């Protein structure tokens, strides 16, 4: 028996989510159909996300305000700018006690996914460092990309470009407290705290 085209389309959409296969997508859809109140709440909040969430002009994180609450917080150490790959990395590093600012640089170099040097938005990072209000200009850029092949390639590229374009700025990267291949968002707070405090000058 053929499934309703609308239901099948909904299942196909869920399959686009990370780590969601056909069976899981099907369970999600039928679970929501059997829980109409939850379905209504989900529809409402997704519409609010679409209408109210925007990208911060300084760090690229998603927020209801622009600048976001981190970039607009005057108590943060604006001399420090931590470059990360993903939105989740910010909240992982926040748990370490870091009190500087952030910049999400995405995508990073990933040959297997077809992401090459030209795809890295290095000019946007340079603009964030140079062409902003004086009080937002960092004195140190901390590179906190994951210790994967892709992260290493991108780190080397960032360092090369920063040294080429900007003279008077300190460049560092988090220490090797994280195992090779580890991703920032899955690291525990103590490990991240150690990695940031013992960061290495480049």
N, C-alpha and C positions, 0 to 999 in steps of 0.2 A: 504494500500500500504506500502510495506517495504521500509525503508529508506536505502540509500547507506551504506554499511558496514563501509566505511571510515568515513563518517559523524557520524555514530552512535558511532564509536570508539572515535572520537574527542569529542563528547558530553559526553561520559562516562569518559573521562579524565578530562574534566572541572568539573564534579561532584565530583572529589576528592578534589577540592579546598574548603577551609573553608566556611561554610554557603551557599554553592552553591548546589541547588537542581536540579532535572531533567529539570524543565521549565526554570530556570535561565541559566543553562548550554546550553540549546537549543538556547535561545536568544543570548547568547554570540557568539556561533558558526555562526549563520546566520547573525548576525551583522557584524562579521569579513568578511564573504564571500561577503557581500554587500558593504564592504569598503576595497577593495584590497590594497590600499596604506597603510592603517593602518595595515593590515595583514602582508604586507611585512616588515614594520617597526618593528612589534612585533617579527617576525621571526628573524630579524637581531639582535635586542637587546637581545633576549633570547639566541642566539648563543654566543653573546659577554659575557653575564652573565656566561654561562657555561665555557667559555674559560678563562676569566680574573678574575672572582671573586673567592677569596680563603678565608680560615678561618685563622684569626689572631692567631699566636702561643702563644700570651699572654692572650687574652681575649675571643677568640672563635667567635668574631663578624666577619661578612662577609665584605671583603674589596678588593680593587684592589691592595693594597700593603700589605706586611707582614714584619714587624708589621703594624697594621692599623694606620690611621692618629692620633687617640687618644693616643695609646700606644707609638707612636714615638714622640709625642709632648713633648719636654723638659720643657715646661712651666706648664705642668700638675703637680699636687701634687702627686708624686709617693709614698708617705707615706700612702695614702688612697687607699684601694681596695674595691669597692662596688660589692657585689655578687648579681646578678639578675637572673631571670629565662629565659627571652626571649630577643631577639634582640631588639624588640620594646621598652622594658623597658629602655634600654640605652638612647634612644632619648627622652623618657619622662623625665628621670632624668636630662639629659643635660639641659632641659628647666628650671630647678630649680636653675641653677647657680652652681651646683656641678662641681668641677674642678679636681677631683681625677681620678683614673683609674677604670676599670671594669673587672668583670669575669662572663661569662654566664655559669651557672650551669644547665644543662638540660640533662635528665629529672629530675623533682622533684618527691617526693613520691606522688603517686596517686593510691591508692588501686583499685578504680573503673576502672582505665585504665590498671591495672596489673603492675604498676610501684611500686616496693617495695624498701626497704633499699639497697639491693644489686645492684639496678639499678642506684642509685645516684653515680655519678662519683667523689666521695669525694677525691680519691687518686690524680686525676688530679688537683683538687683545691689545695691540699697540695703541689703538685709539683710546681704549679704556685707561691705559697707563699715562699717555701723554696729553691727549686732548680733552681733559676734564678739568673741573674747577680745582684750583691749587690745593684746597684742603682734602681733595679726594685722590691726589696723586701719591702713589705708594713709593716708599724708599727701598722696599724689599719685595721681590716676587718669589713666593714659595710654590714650587711645582709639586703638586700632590696627585700625580697620576698613578694608576695601578702598576704594580711591578709585573706587567705582562710584556710580551714582545711588542704589542701595539703601543703600550704606555711608554716603553723605553724609546721606541722610534720617535714618538711624538715629543717626548721630553728633550731629546737631542736636537730636534728641529726647533723647538721653542727657544732653547738656550742659544743656538746659533743665530736666530733672528733677533733676539733681544740684545745680544752683544753687538750685533751688526748695526742695529738701529738706535739703541739707547746706551749712552756711555756711563752716566752717573747713576747706576742703580745696582743694588745687590741682588744676585740671583742664587737661590738655594733650592734644594729638593729634600723631601722628607727622608729620614734615615732608613737604612735597610733593616728596620725592625719587623717589617712585614715579609712573609715568605715569598719567594719567587712565584709569580703567577697569581698572587693574591689580589683581590679587588678591594678598594678602599671601603666601599659601603658595607662589607661583611667583617671588617676588622673591629676588634673590641676596643673600648675607650682607652684602656691602659696602654695598649700597643700603639694606638694612634698618638696618644699624649707623648710617649717616648720618642716616636718617629718625628714628631714636630719639634719637640724641645732639642733633639739632637740632630736637627737638619744639617745638611752638608752644603757648604758654599760651592758654587760652580764657576 
